[in-house]
């Protein structure tokens, strides 16, 4: 059964740990993340970007796959299925398809319009018992073709959005999607502390979790970050493992060309990456 992310994040905030959002791209990805969460008894959020949703043949297909897997694999830990960086239109599509959580990224709108649209989605999500993530201040790097420069959110704007009744808030604190450049300045903890002071109990979200040093992650969690998004790191690990299999010529041995065999090392690499992150975030044993 899919659940809203509200309870798992409220617990994480008070327990000073974070729940990982791991983006899914296909069946292998989803299975690897769910199995790892179950093995480690950790709550988990499955993230779906609009691009990945399209690739996997639409949101209803994704919901069917995830629900089917939860049943077939006997998954008992809390699982939220979450739209990542959703537009207003796609947030509504995911709600209709049966997602248990959505993100509305209105950070590129003027703050008044971001507030207006967020308000409406708060109402819909509250009525249906879903969790809603909002964003203030663009996150840097590239996400589905949208490029941001690692901007830093205005704490006052964060409070305005938090006060609308969203479940969790993503605020730009110098974080970037994808690989971090050599000259990256690091996270702005002063901004994070100021946002935390104004938003109080609100679970805060850190996007671009790949490549942020462990000590920075731990400090961010101590300052109120309760949800951390990871995508690129799993992709890099998956691709390196599959490349290794093919470079070693294993696909040419016996039935080594079977796609299940070709992708198996990639699945193990995702599991190892997810395990490492769940341990770092402190969510192991917290289901």
Secondary structure as the mmCIF struct_conf table of DSSP 4:
data_model
#
loop_
_struct_conf.conf_type_id
_struct_conf.id
_struct_conf.beg_label_comp_id
_struct_conf.beg_label_asym_id
_struct_conf.beg_label_seq_id
_struct_conf.end_label_comp_id
_struct_conf.end_label_asym_id
_struct_conf.end_label_seq_id
STRN STRN1 UNK A 2 UNK A 2
BEND BEND1 UNK A 5 UNK A 5
HELX_RH_AL_P HELX_RH_AL_P1 UNK A 6 UNK A 15
TURN_TY1_P TURN_TY1_P1 UNK A 16 UNK A 16
STRN STRN2 UNK A 19 UNK A 23
BEND BEND2 UNK A 26 UNK A 26
HELX_RH_AL_P HELX_RH_AL_P2 UNK A 27 UNK A 39
TURN_TY1_P TURN_TY1_P2 UNK A 40 UNK A 41
STRN STRN3 UNK A 44 UNK A 49
HELX_RH_AL_P HELX_RH_AL_P3 UNK A 50 UNK A 55
TURN_TY1_P TURN_TY1_P3 UNK A 56 UNK A 57
HELX_RH_AL_P HELX_RH_AL_P4 UNK A 59 UNK A 72
TURN_TY1_P TURN_TY1_P4 UNK A 73 UNK A 74
BEND BEND3 UNK A 77 UNK A 77
STRN STRN4 UNK A 79 UNK A 86
HELX_RH_AL_P HELX_RH_AL_P5 UNK A 88 UNK A 97
TURN_TY1_P TURN_TY1_P5 UNK A 98 UNK A 98
BEND BEND4 UNK A 100 UNK A 100
STRN STRN5 UNK A 101 UNK A 104
TURN_TY1_P TURN_TY1_P6 UNK A 107 UNK A 108
BEND BEND5 UNK A 109 UNK A 109
HELX_RH_AL_P HELX_RH_AL_P6 UNK A 111 UNK A 128
TURN_TY1_P TURN_TY1_P7 UNK A 129 UNK A 129
STRN STRN6 UNK A 131 UNK A 136
BEND BEND6 UNK A 137 UNK A 137
STRN STRN7 UNK A 140 UNK A 143
TURN_TY1_P TURN_TY1_P8 UNK A 144 UNK A 145
STRN STRN8 UNK A 146 UNK A 148
STRN STRN9 UNK A 152 UNK A 152
HELX_RH_AL_P HELX_RH_AL_P7 UNK A 155 UNK A 162
TURN_TY1_P TURN_TY1_P9 UNK A 163 UNK A 165
BEND BEND7 UNK A 167 UNK A 167
STRN STRN10 UNK A 168 UNK A 171
STRN STRN11 UNK A 173 UNK A 173
BEND BEND8 UNK A 174 UNK A 174
STRN STRN12 UNK A 176 UNK A 177
BEND BEND9 UNK A 178 UNK A 179
HELX_LH_PP_P HELX_LH_PP_P1 UNK A 180 UNK A 181
TURN_TY1_P TURN_TY1_P10 UNK A 182 UNK A 183
HELX_RH_AL_P HELX_RH_AL_P8 UNK A 189 UNK A 199
TURN_TY1_P TURN_TY1_P11 UNK A 200 UNK A 201
HELX_LH_PP_P HELX_LH_PP_P2 UNK A 202 UNK A 202
STRN STRN13 UNK A 203 UNK A 206
TURN_TY1_P TURN_TY1_P12 UNK A 210 UNK A 211
HELX_RH_AL_P HELX_RH_AL_P9 UNK A 214 UNK A 222
TURN_TY1_P TURN_TY1_P13 UNK A 223 UNK A 224
STRN STRN14 UNK A 225 UNK A 230
HELX_RH_AL_P HELX_RH_AL_P10 UNK A 232 UNK A 247
TURN_TY1_P TURN_TY1_P14 UNK A 248 UNK A 249
HELX_RH_3T_P HELX_RH_3T_P1 UNK A 250 UNK A 252
BEND BEND10 UNK A 253 UNK A 253
TURN_TY1_P TURN_TY1_P15 UNK A 254 UNK A 257
BEND BEND11 UNK A 258 UNK A 258
HELX_RH_AL_P HELX_RH_AL_P11 UNK A 259 UNK A 281
TURN_TY1_P TURN_TY1_P16 UNK A 282 UNK A 282
TURN_TY1_P TURN_TY1_P17 UNK A 284 UNK A 285
#
